[in-house]
Amino acid sequence: MANFDILESVKTSLGLAGNDYHDAMLRGYIVEAKRFLVDAGVDSSVVESEVAAGVIARGVSDLWNYGAGGASLSPYFFQAAAQLAYRKPGGGA
């Protein structure tokens, strides 16, 4: 989708829409979640599509622990990542 913005999608999922205070931190976590997905075998075109937005938002939410040192990825994130790995590029929603 041409106008898709993963940062805005993640912020909406986290209830932070309209606020840019956390943008730099969220971008870093988005990069980490995307890197994990690609390394797990998800095609990069799927990772960059709107189809992966919810999984990326879940990964960002899992990692965002305000530096408490207890950040870990949830079982849901791992399951959703595995499902995305089977998705064919251009397969739609």
Secondary structure, 3 states (H helix, E strand, C coil): CCCCCHHHHHHHHHCCCCCCCCHHHHHHHHHHHHHHHHHCCCCHHHHCCHHHHHHHHHHHHHHCCCCCCCCCCCHHHHHHHHHHHCCCCCCCC
